[in-house]
């Protein structure tokens, strides 16, 4: 599970790079990009929380 979460974190960081490119090319307004970056930051925080607390998210074995 941790491996998949760290993969998701890497993809999330890659998204930041694409947002920088989007901004540099003028494809979106600063307001739009700020909103997306805020959402991306929230996702990052959730992923870090899940990585640090895997027992809360792991499937429990069925009896």
PyMOL Python script that loads the backbone (N, CA, C, O; Angstrom):
from pymol import cmd

cmd.read_pdbstr("""\
ATOM      1  N   UNK A   1       0.817  -1.188   0.000  1.00  0.00           N
ATOM      2  CA  UNK A   1       0.000   0.000   0.000  1.00  0.00           C
ATOM      3  C   UNK A   1       0.872   1.267   0.000  1.00  0.00           C
ATOM      4  O   UNK A   1       0.591   2.224  -0.722  1.00  0.00           O
ATOM      5  N   UNK A   2       1.911   1.256   0.805  1.00  0.00           N
ATOM      6  CA  UNK A   2       2.790   2.430   0.906  1.00  0.00           C
ATOM      7  C   UNK A   2       3.410   2.748  -0.453  1.00  0.00           C
ATOM      8  O   UNK A   2       3.539   3.915  -0.824  1.00  0.00           O
ATOM      9  N   UNK A   3       3.790   1.716  -1.187  1.00  0.00           N
ATOM     10  CA  UNK A   3       4.404   1.923  -2.496  1.00  0.00           C
ATOM     11  C   UNK A   3       3.464   2.685  -3.420  1.00  0.00           C
ATOM     12  O   UNK A   3       3.887   3.614  -4.108  1.00  0.00           O
ATOM     13  N   UNK A   4       2.210   2.304  -3.440  1.00  0.00           N
ATOM     14  CA  UNK A   4       1.235   2.979  -4.298  1.00  0.00           C
ATOM     15  C   UNK A   4       1.010   4.421  -3.846  1.00  0.00           C
ATOM     16  O   UNK A   4       0.822   5.315  -4.671  1.00  0.00           O
ATOM     17  N   UNK A   5       1.032   4.638  -2.546  1.00  0.00           N
ATOM     18  CA  UNK A   5       0.852   6.003  -2.039  1.00  0.00           C
ATOM     19  C   UNK A   5       2.052   6.880  -2.385  1.00  0.00           C
ATOM     20  O   UNK A   5       1.886   8.054  -2.717  1.00  0.00           O
ATOM     21  N   UNK A   6       3.256   6.320  -2.308  1.00  0.00           N
ATOM     22  CA  UNK A   6       4.426   7.115  -2.687  1.00  0.00           C
ATOM     23  C   UNK A   6       4.423   7.382  -4.188  1.00  0.00           C
ATOM     24  O   UNK A   6       4.859   8.444  -4.632  1.00  0.00           O
ATOM     25  N   UNK A   7       3.930   6.419  -4.973  1.00  0.00           N
ATOM     26  CA  UNK A   7       3.761   6.659  -6.412  1.00  0.00           C
ATOM     27  C   UNK A   7       2.794   7.807  -6.657  1.00  0.00           C
ATOM     28  O   UNK A   7       3.037   8.670  -7.501  1.00  0.00           O
ATOM     29  N   UNK A   8       1.698   7.809  -5.912  1.00  0.00           N
ATOM     30  CA  UNK A   8       0.699   8.875  -6.048  1.00  0.00           C
ATOM     31  C   UNK A   8       1.309  10.225  -5.655  1.00  0.00           C
ATOM     32  O   UNK A   8       1.014  11.247  -6.275  1.00  0.00           O
ATOM     33  N   UNK A   9       2.152  10.225  -4.634  1.00  0.00           N
ATOM     34  CA  UNK A   9       2.831  11.459  -4.227  1.00  0.00           C
ATOM     35  C   UNK A   9       3.743  11.981  -5.317  1.00  0.00           C
ATOM     36  O   UNK A   9       3.809  13.188  -5.552  1.00  0.00           O
ATOM     37  N   UNK A  10       4.443  11.082  -5.980  1.00  0.00           N
ATOM     38  CA  UNK A  10       5.322  11.491  -7.083  1.00  0.00           C
ATOM     39  C   UNK A  10       4.506  12.076  -8.231  1.00  0.00           C
ATOM     40  O   UNK A  10       4.894  13.081  -8.826  1.00  0.00           O
ATOM     41  N   UNK A  11       3.388  11.450  -8.538  1.00  0.00           N
ATOM     42  CA  UNK A  11       2.507  11.978  -9.591  1.00  0.00           C
ATOM     43  C   UNK A  11       1.961  13.348  -9.204  1.00  0.00           C
ATOM     44  O   UNK A  11       1.810  14.231 -10.049  1.00  0.00           O
ATOM     45  N   UNK A  12       1.672  13.509  -7.936  1.00  0.00           N
ATOM     46  CA  UNK A  12       1.165  14.794  -7.452  1.00  0.00           C
ATOM     47  C   UNK A  12       2.227  15.890  -7.612  1.00  0.00           C
ATOM     48  O   UNK A  12       1.911  17.021  -7.982  1.00  0.00           O
ATOM     49  N   UNK A  13       3.477  15.545  -7.332  1.00  0.00           N
ATOM     50  CA  UNK A  13       4.564  16.516  -7.522  1.00  0.00           C
ATOM     51  C   UNK A  13       4.759  16.827  -9.006  1.00  0.00           C
ATOM     52  O   UNK A  13       5.062  17.962  -9.374  1.00  0.00           O
ATOM     53  N   UNK A  14       4.585  15.821  -9.846  1.00  0.00           N
ATOM     54  CA  UNK A  14       4.681  16.059 -11.286  1.00  0.00           C
ATOM     55  C   UNK A  14       3.592  17.032 -11.739  1.00  0.00           C
ATOM     56  O   UNK A  14       3.819  17.873 -12.609  1.00  0.00           O
ATOM     57  N   UNK A  15       2.426  16.908 -11.146  1.00  0.00           N
ATOM     58  CA  UNK A  15       1.339  17.831 -11.477  1.00  0.00           C
ATOM     59  C   UNK A  15       1.755  19.275 -11.204  1.00  0.00           C
ATOM     60  O   UNK A  15       1.413  20.176 -11.970  1.00  0.00           O
ATOM     61  N   UNK A  16       2.490  19.497 -10.117  1.00  0.00           N
ATOM     62  CA  UNK A  16       2.983  20.848  -9.825  1.00  0.00           C
ATOM     63  C   UNK A  16       3.867  21.366 -10.950  1.00  0.00           C
ATOM     64  O   UNK A  16       3.801  22.540 -11.314  1.00  0.00           O
ATOM     65  N   UNK A  17       4.687  20.489 -11.491  1.00  0.00           N
ATOM     66  CA  UNK A  17       5.547  20.893 -12.610  1.00  0.00           C
ATOM     67  C   UNK A  17       4.697  21.317 -13.804  1.00  0.00           C
ATOM     68  O   UNK A  17       4.968  22.337 -14.436  1.00  0.00           O
ATOM     69  N   UNK A  18       3.666  20.526 -14.108  1.00  0.00           N
ATOM     70  CA  UNK A  18       2.785  20.868 -15.228  1.00  0.00           C
ATOM     71  C   UNK A  18       2.024  22.156 -14.968  1.00  0.00           C
ATOM     72  O   UNK A  18       1.738  22.906 -15.901  1.00  0.00           O
ATOM     73  N   UNK A  19       1.697  22.419 -13.718  1.00  0.00           N
ATOM     74  CA  UNK A  19       1.039  23.689 -13.395  1.00  0.00           C
ATOM     75  C   UNK A  19       1.993  24.863 -13.630  1.00  0.00           C
ATOM     76  O   UNK A  19       1.574  25.920 -14.103  1.00  0.00           O
ATOM     77  N   UNK A  20       3.260  24.678 -13.303  1.00  0.00           N
ATOM     78  CA  UNK A  20       4.254  25.719 -13.588  1.00  0.00           C
ATOM     79  C   UNK A  20       4.355  25.974 -15.089  1.00  0.00           C
ATOM     80  O   UNK A  20       4.406  27.123 -15.528  1.00  0.00           O
ATOM     81  N   UNK A  21       4.382  24.901 -15.871  1.00  0.00           N
ATOM     82  CA  UNK A  21       4.439  25.044 -17.326  1.00  0.00           C
ATOM     83  C   UNK A  21       3.192  25.756 -17.839  1.00  0.00           C
ATOM     84  O   UNK A  21       3.274  26.633 -18.699  1.00  0.00           O
ATOM     85  N   UNK A  22       2.045  25.371 -17.304  1.00  0.00           N
ATOM     86  CA  UNK A  22       0.786  26.012 -17.691  1.00  0.00           C
ATOM     87  C   UNK A  22       0.834  27.506 -17.419  1.00  0.00           C
ATOM     88  O   UNK A  22       0.392  28.310 -18.239  1.00  0.00           O
ATOM     89  N   UNK A  23       1.371  27.871 -16.266  1.00  0.00           N
ATOM     90  CA  UNK A  23       1.471  29.285 -15.906  1.00  0.00           C
ATOM     91  C   UNK A  23       2.456  30.008 -16.825  1.00  0.00           C
ATOM     92  O   UNK A  23       2.161  31.096 -17.319  1.00  0.00           O
ATOM     93  N   UNK A  24       3.618  29.409 -17.052  1.00  0.00           N
ATOM     94  CA  UNK A  24       4.632  30.038 -17.893  1.00  0.00           C
ATOM     95  C   UNK A  24       4.152  30.244 -19.323  1.00  0.00           C
ATOM     96  O   UNK A  24       4.553  31.197 -19.990  1.00  0.00           O
ATOM     97  N   UNK A  25       3.294  29.348 -19.787  1.00  0.00           N
ATOM     98  CA  UNK A  25       2.773  29.455 -21.162  1.00  0.00           C
ATOM     99  C   UNK A  25       1.500  30.300 -21.241  1.00  0.00           C
ATOM    100  O   UNK A  25       1.004  30.576 -22.333  1.00  0.00           O
ATOM    101  N   UNK A  26       0.976  30.706 -20.093  1.00  0.00           N
ATOM    102  CA  UNK A  26      -0.216  31.546 -20.074  1.00  0.00           C
ATOM    103  C   UNK A  26      -1.497  30.817 -20.434  1.00  0.00           C
ATOM    104  O   UNK A  26      -2.438  31.432 -20.935  1.00  0.00           O
ATOM    105  N   UNK A  27      -1.548  29.504 -20.184  1.00  0.00           N
ATOM    106  CA  UNK A  27      -2.719  28.712 -20.546  1.00  0.00           C
ATOM    107  C   UNK A  27      -3.876  28.850 -19.559  1.00  0.00           C
ATOM    108  O   UNK A  27      -5.006  28.479 -19.876  1.00  0.00           O
ATOM    109  N   UNK A  28      -3.606  29.377 -18.370  1.00  0.00           N
ATOM    110  CA  UNK A  28      -4.651  29.541 -17.356  1.00  0.00           C
ATOM    111  C   UNK A  28      -4.356  30.792 -16.551  1.00  0.00           C
ATOM    112  O   UNK A  28      -3.213  31.242 -16.472  1.00  0.00           O
ATOM    113  N   UNK A  29      -5.384  31.338 -15.966  1.00  0.00           N
ATOM    114  CA  UNK A  29      -5.204  32.552 -15.164  1.00  0.00           C
ATOM    115  C   UNK A  29      -4.567  32.204 -13.821  1.00  0.00           C
ATOM    116  O   UNK A  29      -4.607  31.057 -13.376  1.00  0.00           O
ATOM    117  N   UNK A  30      -3.979  33.216 -13.188  1.00  0.00           N
ATOM    118  CA  UNK A  30      -3.380  33.001 -11.875  1.00  0.00           C
ATOM    119  C   UNK A  30      -4.429  32.537 -10.869  1.00  0.00           C
ATOM    120  O   UNK A  30      -4.138  31.709 -10.006  1.00  0.00           O
ATOM    121  N   UNK A  31      -5.631  33.060 -10.975  1.00  0.00           N
ATOM    122  CA  UNK A  31      -6.721  32.669 -10.065  1.00  0.00           C
ATOM    123  C   UNK A  31      -7.040  31.180 -10.218  1.00  0.00           C
ATOM    124  O   UNK A  31      -7.188  30.463  -9.228  1.00  0.00           O
ATOM    125  N   UNK A  32      -7.143  30.732 -11.454  1.00  0.00           N
ATOM    126  CA  UNK A  32      -7.420  29.311 -11.707  1.00  0.00           C
ATOM    127  C   UNK A  32      -6.283  28.437 -11.180  1.00  0.00           C
ATOM    128  O   UNK A  32      -6.519  27.411 -10.542  1.00  0.00           O
ATOM    129  N   UNK A  33      -5.071  28.850 -11.449  1.00  0.00           N
ATOM    130  CA  UNK A  33      -3.918  28.067 -11.016  1.00  0.00           C
ATOM    131  C   UNK A  33      -3.790  28.048  -9.497  1.00  0.00           C
ATOM    132  O   UNK A  33      -3.414  27.026  -8.923  1.00  0.00           O
ATOM    133  N   UNK A  34      -4.096  29.161  -8.841  1.00  0.00           N
ATOM    134  CA  UNK A  34      -4.059  29.192  -7.372  1.00  0.00           C
ATOM    135  C   UNK A  34      -5.053  28.191  -6.788  1.00  0.00           C
ATOM    136  O   UNK A  34      -4.746  27.487  -5.826  1.00  0.00           O
ATOM    137  N   UNK A  35      -6.239  28.136  -7.378  1.00  0.00           N
ATOM    138  CA  UNK A  35      -7.258  27.202  -6.900  1.00  0.00           C
ATOM    139  C   UNK A  35      -6.790  25.753  -7.091  1.00  0.00           C
ATOM    140  O   UNK A  35      -6.944  24.925  -6.193  1.00  0.00           O
ATOM    141  N   UNK A  36      -6.228  25.456  -8.245  1.00  0.00           N
ATOM    142  CA  UNK A  36      -5.753  24.097  -8.519  1.00  0.00           C
ATOM    143  C   UNK A  36      -4.576  23.753  -7.613  1.00  0.00           C
ATOM    144  O   UNK A  36      -4.488  22.633  -7.108  1.00  0.00           O
ATOM    145  N   UNK A  37      -3.675  24.702  -7.406  1.00  0.00           N
ATOM    146  CA  UNK A  37      -2.530  24.439  -6.520  1.00  0.00           C
ATOM    147  C   UNK A  37      -2.983  24.190  -5.089  1.00  0.00           C
ATOM    148  O   UNK A  37      -2.411  23.353  -4.391  1.00  0.00           O
ATOM    149  N   UNK A  38      -4.010  24.917  -4.651  1.00  0.00           N
ATOM    150  CA  UNK A  38      -4.551  24.672  -3.308  1.00  0.00           C
ATOM    151  C   UNK A  38      -5.102  23.253  -3.195  1.00  0.00           C
ATOM    152  O   UNK A  38      -4.871  22.572  -2.196  1.00  0.00           O
ATOM    153  N   UNK A  39      -5.824  22.813  -4.210  1.00  0.00           N
ATOM    154  CA  UNK A  39      -6.349  21.442  -4.211  1.00  0.00           C
ATOM    155  C   UNK A  39      -5.215  20.423  -4.238  1.00  0.00           C
ATOM    156  O   UNK A  39      -5.268  19.399  -3.557  1.00  0.00           O
ATOM    157  N   UNK A  40      -4.194  20.717  -5.031  1.00  0.00           N
ATOM    158  CA  UNK A  40      -3.043  19.821  -5.121  1.00  0.00           C
ATOM    159  C   UNK A  40      -2.320  19.723  -3.780  1.00  0.00           C
ATOM    160  O   UNK A  40      -1.847  18.650  -3.405  1.00  0.00           O
ATOM    161  N   UNK A  41      -2.234  20.822  -3.070  1.00  0.00           N
ATOM    162  CA  UNK A  41      -1.617  20.828  -1.745  1.00  0.00           C
ATOM    163  C   UNK A  41      -2.433  19.981  -0.772  1.00  0.00           C
ATOM    164  O   UNK A  41      -1.869  19.238   0.031  1.00  0.00           O
ATOM    165  N   UNK A  42      -3.746  20.092  -0.843  1.00  0.00           N
ATOM    166  CA  UNK A  42      -4.610  19.272   0.025  1.00  0.00           C
ATOM    167  C   UNK A  42      -4.412  17.786  -0.268  1.00  0.00           C
ATOM    168  O   UNK A  42      -4.344  16.970   0.651  1.00  0.00           O
ATOM    169  N   UNK A  43      -4.322  17.445  -1.533  1.00  0.00           N
ATOM    170  CA  UNK A  43      -4.088  16.050  -1.912  1.00  0.00           C
ATOM    171  C   UNK A  43      -2.754  15.572  -1.364  1.00  0.00           C
ATOM    172  O   UNK A  43      -2.651  14.457  -0.853  1.00  0.00           O
ATOM    173  N   UNK A  44      -1.738  16.408  -1.468  1.00  0.00           N
ATOM    174  CA  UNK A  44      -0.415  16.063  -0.956  1.00  0.00           C
ATOM    175  C   UNK A  44      -0.470  15.787   0.546  1.00  0.00           C
ATOM    176  O   UNK A  44       0.112  14.814   1.026  1.00  0.00           O
ATOM    177  N   UNK A  45      -1.162  16.634   1.273  1.00  0.00           N
ATOM    178  CA  UNK A  45      -1.282  16.452   2.726  1.00  0.00           C
ATOM    179  C   UNK A  45      -2.008  15.152   3.052  1.00  0.00           C
ATOM    180  O   UNK A  45      -1.623  14.439   3.980  1.00  0.00           O
ATOM    181  N   UNK A  46      -3.056  14.842   2.294  1.00  0.00           N
ATOM    182  CA  UNK A  46      -3.782  13.591   2.515  1.00  0.00           C
ATOM    183  C   UNK A  46      -2.900  12.379   2.244  1.00  0.00           C
ATOM    184  O   UNK A  46      -2.934  11.405   2.997  1.00  0.00           O
ATOM    185  N   UNK A  47      -2.115  12.431   1.180  1.00  0.00           N
ATOM    186  CA  UNK A  47      -1.226  11.322   0.862  1.00  0.00           C
ATOM    187  C   UNK A  47      -0.181  11.120   1.952  1.00  0.00           C
ATOM    188  O   UNK A  47       0.100   9.988   2.346  1.00  0.00           O
ATOM    189  N   UNK A  48       0.386  12.207   2.432  1.00  0.00           N
ATOM    190  CA  UNK A  48       1.382  12.108   3.511  1.00  0.00           C
ATOM    191  C   UNK A  48       0.734  11.514   4.761  1.00  0.00           C
ATOM    192  O   UNK A  48       1.332  10.672   5.430  1.00  0.00           O
ATOM    193  N   UNK A  49      -0.477  11.946   5.073  1.00  0.00           N
ATOM    194  CA  UNK A  49      -1.183  11.402   6.234  1.00  0.00           C
ATOM    195  C   UNK A  49      -1.419   9.899   6.066  1.00  0.00           C
ATOM    196  O   UNK A  49      -1.229   9.125   7.004  1.00  0.00           O
ATOM    197  N   UNK A  50      -1.830   9.501   4.874  1.00  0.00           N
ATOM    198  CA  UNK A  50      -2.082   8.083   4.620  1.00  0.00           C
ATOM    199  C   UNK A  50      -0.794   7.264   4.705  1.00  0.00           C
ATOM    200  O   UNK A  50      -0.803   6.143   5.214  1.00  0.00           O
ATOM    201  N   UNK A  51       0.298   7.815   4.213  1.00  0.00           N
ATOM    202  CA  UNK A  51       1.590   7.121   4.292  1.00  0.00           C
ATOM    203  C   UNK A  51       2.018   6.961   5.745  1.00  0.00           C
ATOM    204  O   UNK A  51       2.554   5.921   6.128  1.00  0.00           O
ATOM    205  N   UNK A  52       1.782   7.993   6.553  1.00  0.00           N
ATOM    206  CA  UNK A  52       2.190   7.958   7.958  1.00  0.00           C
ATOM    207  C   UNK A  52       1.231   7.158   8.838  1.00  0.00           C
ATOM    208  O   UNK A  52       1.584   6.808   9.965  1.00  0.00           O
ATOM    209  N   UNK A  53       0.036   6.864   8.351  1.00  0.00           N
ATOM    210  CA  UNK A  53      -0.973   6.141   9.129  1.00  0.00           C
ATOM    211  C   UNK A  53      -1.620   5.026   8.303  1.00  0.00           C
ATOM    212  O   UNK A  53      -2.842   5.004   8.155  1.00  0.00           O
ATOM    213  N   UNK A  54      -0.833   4.117   7.770  1.00  0.00           N
ATOM    214  CA  UNK A  54      -1.393   3.106   6.869  1.00  0.00           C
ATOM    215  C   UNK A  54      -2.406   2.179   7.538  1.00  0.00           C
ATOM    216  O   UNK A  54      -3.302   1.659   6.872  1.00  0.00           O
ATOM    217  N   UNK A  55      -2.273   1.971   8.837  1.00  0.00           N
ATOM    218  CA  UNK A  55      -3.188   1.073   9.530  1.00  0.00           C
ATOM    219  C   UNK A  55      -4.636   1.562   9.469  1.00  0.00           C
ATOM    220  O   UNK A  55      -5.562   0.757   9.574  1.00  0.00           O
ATOM    221  N   UNK A  56      -4.839   2.846   9.304  1.00  0.00           N
ATOM    222  CA  UNK A  56      -6.197   3.392   9.221  1.00  0.00           C
ATOM    223  C   UNK A  56      -6.833   3.143   7.859  1.00  0.00           C
ATOM    224  O   UNK A  56      -8.048   3.272   7.708  1.00  0.00           O
ATOM    225  N   UNK A  57      -6.026   2.791   6.875  1.00  0.00           N
ATOM    226  CA  UNK A  57      -6.533   2.680   5.505  1.00  0.00           C
ATOM    227  C   UNK A  57      -6.378   1.287   4.908  1.00  0.00           C
ATOM    228  O   UNK A  57      -6.924   1.003   3.841  1.00  0.00           O
ATOM    229  N   UNK A  58      -5.644   0.424   5.583  1.00  0.00           N
ATOM    230  CA  UNK A  58      -5.449  -0.928   5.086  1.00  0.00           C
ATOM    231  C   UNK A  58      -6.732  -1.733   5.263  1.00  0.00           C
ATOM    232  O   UNK A  58      -7.461  -1.555   6.239  1.00  0.00           O
ATOM    233  N   UNK A  59      -6.995  -2.608   4.320  1.00  0.00           N
ATOM    234  CA  UNK A  59      -8.157  -3.486   4.431  1.00  0.00           C
ATOM    235  C   UNK A  59      -7.931  -4.473   5.567  1.00  0.00           C
ATOM    236  O   UNK A  59      -6.835  -5.004   5.744  1.00  0.00           O
ATOM    237  N   UNK A  60      -8.976  -4.703   6.318  1.00  0.00           N
ATOM    238  CA  UNK A  60      -8.924  -5.668   7.398  1.00  0.00           C
ATOM    239  C   UNK A  60      -9.251  -7.051   6.829  1.00  0.00           C
ATOM    240  O   UNK A  60     -10.137  -7.173   5.984  1.00  0.00           O
ATOM    241  N   UNK A  61      -8.550  -8.093   7.280  1.00  0.00           N
ATOM    242  CA  UNK A  61      -8.867  -9.443   6.796  1.00  0.00           C
ATOM    243  C   UNK A  61     -10.287  -9.833   7.200  1.00  0.00           C
ATOM    244  O   UNK A  61     -10.733  -9.535   8.308  1.00  0.00           O
ATOM    245  N   UNK A  62     -10.981 -10.495   6.298  1.00  0.00           N
ATOM    246  CA  UNK A  62     -12.338 -10.953   6.585  1.00  0.00           C
ATOM    247  C   UNK A  62     -12.277 -12.269   7.346  1.00  0.00           C
ATOM    248  O   UNK A  62     -11.498 -13.152   6.987  1.00  0.00           O
ATOM    249  N   UNK A  63     -13.099 -12.418   8.407  1.00  0.00           N
ATOM    250  CA  UNK A  63     -13.091 -13.675   9.173  1.00  0.00           C
ATOM    251  C   UNK A  63     -13.715 -14.814   8.398  1.00  0.00           C
ATOM    252  O   UNK A  63     -13.786 -15.936   8.899  1.00  0.00           O
TER     253      UNK A  63
END
""", "prot")
cmd.dss("prot")
cmd.show_as("cartoon", "prot")
cmd.util.cbc("prot")
cmd.orient("prot")
